[in-house]
């Protein structure tokens, strides 16, 4: 009997091994595509401007268990065809994952134009840390591999499985890519008692739903065919706002209070201050008379003394490190720096709350779909100081107290309030009057047409914060080289004599850059005429970026801006202006521009203003915006002519 059982088990093992090998041999030798016709695949003739085309991109996610103890399995299958050498970059594949995810059954193969199949060997699939420079702040890893024997006309196919623990799931699906997609399909299989919460964007696609009785599983399937490539244009919104895509809420998340409570459970234990933090909090604010002064001191200390580890939320996980650890190490990511501000402020009696935010580069969140995966950043908020409260992002080292960097402005955010309650609010948005760049030059021209110039650049608001971020990491020599380039773009024969800065340390508006230089090409001498070109100073670059008369996507500027140029030019004797005074302007829904100058007693005063008041411009508005830019560019080119007596 024992021998019979042993033989039977041996027989079963042999059968399993044979089936396993048969499956592997099948992948290496046979091509069985249900959705694709191998005899009618697209070629370069069909897509002459593309580098590759996705033939099939299919994902299937199945959810097991209840809302409290759920886990999911995700299967991915992708086939694409390389059309030319530019498409060979798609032969490099990266599959990111977290410790809560197990990746199994990775298979990849190259099918050459003549039908030869080359499979990738398991030893050529590598497991790496996705962010090795941030190993303490990101536990995200990746499976990476590259397809063998790739050439134009090759077909690349791969598939794999993921097991995902916890209440999370594969929470998004992209139907669109940078190259065309013939067929994209996503399927969710879930317990029928669980209400699937989802939203689709930039598509009217509706799922095919198979509803099952309680105790069984229902299915949602989305399928989209012949999806064009996403065109890339300068100044377009983030890809997330433009792509045809699908988002799903995690298992058990029904509203924003659920998200807030979930984050509060992760972050609250980390906020607890130890004796060192408590003592420091009292000492830091000891000489402050008001809560506003205390909060400013706290924010500026964290901003200036805690090194920022630039890892997005979701990459470094959602749970901050313990505040005592952050304080001791003097470094952290966005949620760590926010946690430290909140903890120190609460120790001195000021309520400050963490805020989950999706930055402008990441794309606007959808407030109708509650999900923590909509956010990529964390900031802090104090509701009790100032009528609108105080918003703080200490990761932006050049941002003064009471201001937010441009990418945090005007976006919906989730404030994690007391007891884990959630509140959707919108961050403030600066006007162009706060965001200014003013250039002032005092110019003296001598008899030999040499110009001696004393200049000043004045930055306020978001332009100042951006420029500080750049200057913080620049040496004195690098700043000089930047000024040299800035002046050389405007004139030839420039000699920078000196420069200095104000508003960099300490961080405060305005940021001012003072400089003196000389140039032999400030004005052009033609016979008995001297010609000045103010456009060289008031360099207006937008028309160059938007030279095309057509556009597909909206335009999204970082911020509204007021740009001014003020020139005072002292001319040598014996020169008269052809025009003693001049004024002109252009006005539109997008902004305005004006030009004026006056000539009195050998002194010319020029003032140029460019105001960009509309930050978001739709594709329908683009022709009018393009016309506005052209008008401004033409008037910028008006020269000023002086005649020698």
C-alpha positions in Angstrom: 0.0 0.0 0.0 2.8 2.4 0.9 4.6 1.6 -2.3 1.4 2.2 -4.3 1.0 5.7 -2.6 4.6 6.5 -3.3 4.3 5.6 -6.9 1.1 7.5 -7.3 2.7 10.7 -5.8 5.7 10.3 -8.0 3.4 9.9 -11.0 1.5 13.1 -10.0 4.8 15.1 -9.7 5.9 13.9 -13.1 2.6 15.0 -14.6 2.9 18.4 -13.0 6.4 18.8 -14.2 5.4 17.8 -17.7 2.5 20.2 -17.7 4.8 23.0 -16.4 7.4 22.3 -19.0 4.7 22.1 -21.7 3.5 25.6 -20.7 7.0 27.0 -20.9 7.7 25.3 -24.2 4.4 26.6 -25.5 5.4 30.2 -24.7 8.8 29.6 -26.4 7.4 28.0 -29.6 3.7 29.0 -30.1 1.8 32.2 -30.7 -1.8 32.1 -29.8 -3.5 35.6 -29.8 -7.3 35.7 -29.4 -7.6 39.4 -30.0 -5.0 39.9 -32.7 -4.7 38.8 -36.3 -1.0 38.1 -37.0 -1.6 38.5 -40.7 -2.9 42.1 -40.4 -0.7 43.8 -37.8 0.1 47.5 -38.4 3.3 48.6 -40.0 5.3 51.8 -40.3 3.1 52.6 -43.4 0.1 52.8 -41.1 1.9 54.9 -38.5 4.6 56.8 -40.3 5.2 59.3 -37.5 5.3 56.8 -34.6 8.2 54.7 -33.2 6.1 51.8 -32.0 2.5 50.8 -31.5 0.8 48.9 -28.6 -1.2 46.0 -30.0 -2.7 44.9 -26.7 -2.5 46.2 -23.2 -4.6 44.1 -20.8 -5.0 44.1 -17.1 -7.2 41.9 -14.8 -7.6 42.5 -11.1 -9.5 40.1 -8.8 -10.3 41.1 -5.2 -10.6 38.4 -2.5 -11.9 38.6 1.1 -14.0 41.4 2.7 -13.4 45.1 3.0 -11.6 44.6 6.3 -9.2 41.8 5.2 -9.1 42.1 1.4 -6.2 41.3 -0.9 -6.1 41.3 -4.7 -4.3 39.7 -7.6 -3.4 41.6 -10.7 -2.4 40.1 -14.1 -0.8 42.2 -16.8 -0.4 41.2 -20.5 1.2 43.6 -23.0 2.1 43.3 -26.7 3.7 46.0 -28.8 5.4 46.3 -32.1 8.6 48.2 -32.8 8.3 50.2 -36.0 11.8 51.8 -36.2 15.0 52.3 -34.2 13.4 55.1 -32.1 11.0 52.5 -30.8 13.7 50.3 -29.3 13.5 52.2 -26.1 10.3 50.3 -25.3 12.4 47.1 -25.0 13.5 48.2 -21.5 10.8 47.3 -19.0 10.4 48.2 -15.3 7.7 46.8 -13.0 7.6 48.8 -9.7 6.3 47.1 -6.6 6.1 47.6 -2.8 6.9 45.1 0.0 3.2 44.3 0.3 3.3 43.2 -3.4 4.6 39.9 -4.7 5.5 39.6 -8.4 5.4 36.2 -10.0 5.4 34.5 -13.3 7.2 37.1 -15.3 7.5 35.9 -18.9 8.8 38.0 -21.9 9.7 37.2 -25.5 10.7 38.8 -28.7 9.1 37.7 -31.9 11.3 38.7 -34.9 9.9 39.9 -38.2 10.5 36.4 -39.7 8.6 34.8 -36.8 11.5 33.5 -34.6 10.8 33.5 -30.9 13.5 34.5 -28.4 12.4 34.2 -24.7 14.1 36.1 -21.9 15.9 33.9 -19.4 14.9 34.2 -15.7 18.5 35.1 -14.7 18.2 38.2 -16.9 15.2 39.6 -14.8 16.7 41.7 -12.0 15.3 42.9 -8.7 16.5 46.4 -7.7 15.8 49.2 -5.3 13.9 51.7 -7.4 15.3 54.7 -5.6 18.7 53.7 -4.3 19.6 57.3 -3.2 16.5 57.3 -0.9 16.8 53.8 0.5 15.7 54.9 4.0 12.7 56.7 2.7 11.5 54.5 -0.2 11.0 50.8 0.1 9.7 50.6 -3.5 11.5 48.0 -5.6 11.3 47.0 -9.2 11.7 44.1 -11.5 13.6 45.2 -14.6 14.6 43.5 -17.8 15.3 44.2 -21.5 14.1 42.2 -24.4 16.7 40.3 -26.5 17.1 40.3 -30.3 15.1 43.5 -30.9 15.0 45.2 -34.3 12.5 47.2 -36.3 9.5 45.1 -37.0 9.9 43.0 -33.8 7.0 42.2 -31.6 7.6 42.4 -27.8 5.3 40.5 -25.5 5.4 40.1 -21.7 3.1 39.1 -18.9 3.2 38.8 -15.1 1.1 38.4 -11.9 1.0 40.5 -8.8 -0.4 39.6 -5.4 -1.3 42.7 -3.4 -1.9 42.5 0.4 -4.2 44.8 2.4 -7.1 47.0 1.4 -5.3 48.5 -1.6 -5.5 47.4 -5.2 -4.4 48.2 -8.6 -6.0 51.6 -8.4 -5.6 53.1 -11.9 -5.5 52.1 -15.6 -4.2 54.1 -18.5 -6.0 53.5 -21.8 -3.7 56.0 -23.6 0.1 56.2 -24.0 2.7 58.2 -25.8 2.3 55.8 -28.7 -1.0 54.5 -30.3 -2.8 51.7 -28.7 -5.0 49.3 -30.7 -6.7 47.6 -27.8 -6.7 48.4 -24.1 -8.8 46.3 -21.7 -9.1 46.4 -17.9 -11.2 44.0 -15.8 -12.1 44.0 -12.1 -13.5 40.9 -10.5 -14.8 41.6 -7.0 -17.2 40.3 -4.3 -20.7 41.4 -5.4 -21.4 42.9 -2.0 -18.6 45.4 -2.4 -19.5 48.6 -4.2 -16.9 49.4 -6.8 -16.1 53.2 -6.7 -14.4 54.4 -9.9 -14.2 57.4 -12.3 -13.1 57.6 -15.9 -11.4 60.7 -17.4 -11.0 62.1 -20.9 -13.3 59.3 -22.2 -17.0 58.5 -22.1 -16.2 54.8 -21.9 -18.7 52.8 -19.8 -17.9 49.3 -18.3 -19.6 46.1 -19.3 -21.0 44.9 -15.9 -21.8 41.3 -14.9 -23.7 41.5 -11.6 -23.7 38.4 -9.4 -25.8 37.5 -6.3 -24.5 38.1 -2.8 -21.7 35.6 -2.0 -20.5 35.5 -5.6 -18.3 37.8 -7.7 -19.3 40.6 -10.1 -17.2 41.8 -13.0 -16.6 45.3 -14.5 -14.8 45.4 -17.8 -13.6 48.4 -19.7 -12.4 48.1 -23.3 -11.1 50.8 -25.6 -9.9 50.4 -29.2 -7.7 52.5 -31.5 -6.6 55.0 -28.9 -4.3 57.7 -30.5 -1.0 58.7 -29.0 -1.0 61.6 -26.5 0.6 64.5 -28.4 3.2 66.4 -26.4 3.1 70.2 -26.5 5.0 73.0 -24.7 3.1 74.3 -21.7 0.5 71.6 -21.6 -1.1 70.4 -18.3 0.2 67.3 -16.6 -0.3 64.1 -18.5 -2.6 62.9 -15.7 -5.1 65.6 -16.6 -5.1 64.7 -20.3 -4.8 60.9 -20.6 -7.7 58.7 -21.2 -7.6 56.8 -17.9 -9.5 55.1 -15.1 -9.2 55.5 -11.3 -10.5 53.3 -8.5 -10.9 53.9 -4.8 -9.2 51.4 -2.4 -11.3 48.7 -0.8 -13.4 50.1 2.1 -12.8 53.8 1.3 -16.2 55.4 0.8 -15.6 59.1 1.5 -12.9 61.7 2.4 -13.4 61.1 6.2 -12.3 57.5 5.6 -9.1 58.7 3.9 -8.5 61.2 6.7 -9.0 58.6 9.4 -6.7 56.2 7.6 -3.9 58.8 7.3 -4.5 59.9 10.9 -4.1 56.4 12.2 -0.7 56.2 10.3 0.6 59.7 11.4 -0.8 60.4 14.9 1.5 58.0 16.7 4.5 59.6 14.9 3.6 63.1 16.2 4.3 62.3 19.8 7.2 64.5 21.0 9.9 63.2 23.2 11.7 65.3 25.9 14.2 66.7 23.4 11.5 68.0 21.1 9.5 69.4 24.0 12.5 71.3 25.4 13.5 72.6 21.9 9.9 73.8 21.2 9.9 75.9 24.3 13.4 77.3 23.7 12.7 78.1 20.0 9.6 80.2 20.8 10.6 81.7 24.1 11.1 85.3 22.9 8.0 85.3 20.7 5.0 87.5 21.7 2.3 86.1 19.5 1.2 82.8 18.0 2.0 84.2 14.6 5.6 84.9 15.6 5.9 81.4 17.1 4.6 79.7 14.0 6.9 81.7 11.8 9.9 80.8 13.9 8.9 77.1 13.8 8.3 77.1 10.0 11.6 78.9 9.3 13.6 76.6 11.5 12.2 73.5 9.9 12.6 75.0 6.4 16.2 76.1 7.0 17.6 73.3 9.2 15.9 70.1 8.1 17.3 68.6 4.9 14.6 67.7 2.4 14.7 64.2 1.0 12.7 64.6 -2.3 10.5 61.5 -2.3 6.9 61.8 -3.2 4.1 60.4 -1.1 3.2 57.0 -2.3 6.8 56.3 -3.3 8.1 56.7 0.3 4.9 55.3 1.7 2.3 57.4 3.5 3.4 57.0 7.1 5.9 59.6 8.4 8.8 58.7 10.6 8.6 59.4 14.4 9.1 63.1 15.1 12.0 62.4 17.6 13.8 60.6 14.8 13.2 63.4 12.3 14.4 66.0 14.8 17.5 64.1 15.6 18.5 63.3 12.0 17.6 66.8 10.6 16.4 65.3 7.4 13.1 64.0 6.0 10.6 63.9 3.2 7.6 66.1 2.8 5.4 64.2 5.3 8.3 64.1 7.8 8.8 67.9 7.6 5.1 68.4 7.9 4.9 66.1 10.9 7.8 68.0 12.6 6.0 71.4 12.1 2.8 70.0 13.5 4.4 68.5 16.5 6.5 71.5 17.6 3.5 73.9 17.0 1.2 71.7 19.1 3.8 71.6 21.9 3.5 75.4 22.2 -0.3 75.4 21.9 -0.9 76.1 18.2 -3.1 73.8 16.2 -1.4 72.8 13.0 -2.7 69.9 10.8 -1.1 67.8 8.0 -2.5 68.3 4.5 -2.5 65.8 1.6 -2.0 67.6 -1.7 -1.6 66.8 -5.4 0.9 69.3 -6.8 0.3 71.1 -10.0 2.9 69.0 -11.8 1.0 65.8 -10.6 -2.4 67.1 -11.8 -5.6 68.2 -10.0 -7.3 65.6 -7.8 -10.8 64.6 -8.3 -12.7 65.5 -5.2 -15.6 63.2 -6.2 -13.5 60.1 -5.8 -12.1 59.6 -2.3 -8.7 58.0 -2.5 -5.3 58.7 -0.9 -3.6 57.7 -4.3 -4.7 61.1 -5.7 -2.0 62.9 -3.7 1.7 63.0 -4.0 2.8 65.6 -1.4 2.2 66.8 2.1 2.1 70.3 3.6 0.9 71.9 6.9 -2.0 74.2 7.7 -2.8 76.4 10.7 -6.5 77.6 10.7 -6.3 79.9 13.7 -3.8 82.5 12.5 -4.9 85.1 9.8 -8.4 85.0 8.3 -7.5 82.5 5.7 -5.1 80.5 7.9 -1.4 79.9 7.3 -0.3 77.3 4.7 3.2 76.0 5.0 5.5 73.9 2.7 8.9 73.7 4.3 10.3 71.6 1.4 10.5 74.8 -0.7 13.6 76.4 0.8 13.1 79.7 -1.0 9.5 80.3 0.1 8.9 82.9 2.8 6.5 82.3 5.7 2.9 82.9 4.7 3.5 81.9 1.1 3.2 78.7 -0.9 5.2 77.6 -3.9 3.4 77.9 -7.2 2.8 74.2 -7.5 0.8 74.1 -4.2 -1.4 77.0 -5.1 -5.1 76.9 -6.1 -5.6 73.2 -5.8 -8.1 71.1 -3.7 -6.4 69.5 -0.7 -7.4 67.2 2.2 -6.8 68.7 5.6 -6.4 66.0 8.3 -8.2 67.8 11.2 -8.6 66.9 14.9 -9.7 63.3 15.6 -8.9 62.4 12.0 -11.8 64.3 10.5 -11.3 65.2 6.8 -11.9 68.6 5.2 -11.6 69.3 1.5 -10.3 72.9 1.1 -8.6 74.9 -1.7 -5.2 76.5 -1.2 -4.8 80.2 -2.0 -3.7 81.5 -5.4 -1.4 84.5 -5.9 -2.3 87.2 -8.4 0.1 88.6 -11.0 0.5 91.7 -8.7 2.2 89.5 -6.1 4.3 87.6 -8.7 6.5 90.3 -10.1 9.8 90.5 -12.0 11.0 94.1 -12.3 14.2 95.1 -14.2 15.6 98.5 -13.7 18.6 99.9 -15.6 20.4 103.2 -15.4 22.5 103.6 -18.6 25.1 106.2 -19.5 26.2 106.3 -23.1 29.5 108.1 -24.0 30.8 109.7 -27.2 32.2 106.4 -28.4 28.9 104.6 -28.0 30.0 102.7 -24.9 27.3 102.0 -22.4 27.9 101.9 -18.6 25.0 100.3 -16.8 23.9 100.0 -13.3 21.1 97.4 -13.1 18.8 95.7 -10.6 16.4 92.8 -10.9 13.6 92.6 -8.3 11.7 89.3 -7.8 8.6 88.9 -5.6 6.2 86.0 -5.0 6.7 82.7 -6.9 9.4 84.1 -9.2 11.4 85.0 -6.1 11.0 81.5 -4.6 12.0 79.8 -7.8 15.1 82.0 -8.2 16.1 81.5 -4.6 15.9 77.7 -5.0 18.3 78.1 -7.9 20.7 80.5 -6.1 20.8 78.5 -2.9 22.8 75.7 -4.6 24.9 78.1 -6.7 28.4 79.3 -5.9 29.5 82.9 -6.3 31.2 81.9 -9.6 28.1 80.1 -10.8 25.9 83.2 -10.1 28.4 85.3 -12.0 28.3 82.9 -14.9 24.5 83.0 -14.9 24.5 86.8 -15.0 27.1 86.7 -17.8 24.8 84.5 -19.8 21.7 86.6 -19.0 23.5 89.8 -20.3 25.1 88.0 -23.3 21.7 87.0 -24.5 20.9 90.7 -24.8 24.1 92.3 -25.9 27.5 91.5 -27.3 30.7 92.7 -25.8 29.5 92.6 -22.2 31.8 93.1 -19.3 30.3 92.3 -15.9 32.0 94.4 -13.3 30.2 93.6 -10.0 27.1 92.1 -8.5 25.4 91.5 -5.1 22.2 90.0 -3.7 19.6 90.9 -1.1 16.7 88.7 0.2 18.4 85.4 -0.2 19.6 85.1 3.4 17.4 85.5 5.3 14.6 84.4 3.0 12.3 87.4 2.4 10.7 89.3 -0.4 11.8 91.0 -2.4 14.8 89.1 -3.8 17.0 91.7 -5.4 20.1 91.2 -7.6 22.3 94.3 -8.2 24.9 94.4 -10.9 27.1 96.8 -12.9 28.4 96.2 -16.4 29.5 97.8 -19.6 28.7 97.0 -23.3 29.8 98.3 -26.6 26.6 97.1 -28.4 23.9 98.6 -26.3 23.1 101.0 -29.2 23.8 100.7 -32.9 25.5 103.5 -34.8 24.5 104.0 -38.4 25.9 107.1 -40.1 24.6 110.0 -38.0 21.9 107.9 -36.3 22.0 106.0 -32.9 19.4 103.2 -32.7 18.2 101.7 -29.4 16.3 98.4 -29.3 14.3 98.1 -26.0 13.2 94.5 -26.9 16.8 93.3 -26.2 16.2 94.2 -22.5 12.5 93.4 -22.3 13.2 89.9 -23.8 9.7 88.4 -24.5 10.1 84.7 -25.1 6.5 83.5 -25.2 6.0 83.9 -28.9 8.9 81.6 -29.6 7.3 78.9 -27.5 3.9 79.3 -29.1 4.9 79.9 -32.7 2.4 77.4 -34.1 -1.0 78.7 -35.0 -2.7 75.4 -34.0 -2.9 73.6 -30.7 -4.4 70.4 -29.3 -4.0 70.8 -25.5 -4.7 73.7 -23.1 -1.9 75.8 -21.9 -1.1 75.9 -18.2 1.3 78.5 -16.9 3.0 78.1 -13.5 1.6 81.4 -12.3 0.3 84.8 -13.4 3.1 87.3 -13.7 3.7 91.1 -13.8 6.9 91.8 -15.8 8.2 95.3 -15.9 11.3 97.0 -17.4 12.3 100.5 -16.4 15.2 102.2 -18.3 16.8 105.5 -17.8 19.3 106.4 -20.5 21.6 109.4 -20.4 22.7 110.2 -24.0 25.9 111.9 -25.1 25.7 115.5 -26.4 24.5 116.4 -29.9 21.8 113.8 -30.1 18.1 114.5 -30.6 15.2 112.0 -30.5 13.0 111.6 -33.6 10.1 111.3 -31.2 10.0 113.1 -27.9 7.2 110.9 -26.5 5.5 107.6 -27.3 2.8 105.4 -25.9 1.1 102.2 -27.0 -0.7 99.2 -25.4 -2.4 95.9 -26.2 -5.2 94.5 -24.0 -6.8 91.1 -24.0 -8.5 88.6 -21.8 -5.2 86.9 -21.2 -3.3 90.0 -20.0 -2.0 93.3 -21.3 1.2 95.0 -22.5 2.2 98.7 -22.6 5.1 100.7 -23.9 6.0 104.3 -23.2 9.0 106.6 -23.4 9.9 110.2 -22.9 12.9 112.2 -24.0 14.0 115.4 -22.1 17.3 117.1 -22.0 19.5 114.2 -23.2 17.7 111.7 -20.9 15.4 109.0 -22.2 13.0 107.1 -19.8 11.5 103.9 -21.1 8.8 101.8 -19.4 7.6 98.4 -20.7 5.0 96.3 -18.9 3.8 92.7 -19.7 1.0 91.3 -17.5 0.0 87.7 -17.8 -3.3 87.5 -15.8 -4.8 84.2 -17.1 -2.9 81.1 -16.0 -5.0 78.5 -17.7 -5.8 78.9 -21.4 -8.1 76.4 -23.2 -7.3 75.0 -26.7 -10.4 77.0 -28.0 -8.9 80.2 -26.7 -5.5 79.5 -28.2 -6.0 81.4 -31.6 -6.9 84.6 -29.7 -3.9 84.0 -27.3 -1.6 83.4 -30.2 -2.8 86.7 -31.8 -2.2 88.6 -28.6 1.4 87.3 -28.4 2.1 88.3 -32.0 0.8 91.8 -31.4 3.0 92.2 -28.3 6.0 90.8 -30.2 5.6 93.2 -33.0 5.3 96.2 -30.8 8.3 95.1 -28.7 10.4 95.4 -31.8 9.8 99.1 -32.2 13.2 100.9 -32.3 14.1 104.3 -30.9 16.1 106.5 -33.3 18.3 109.5 -32.3 19.9 111.8 -34.8 23.2 113.6 -34.3 23.0 117.4 -34.5 
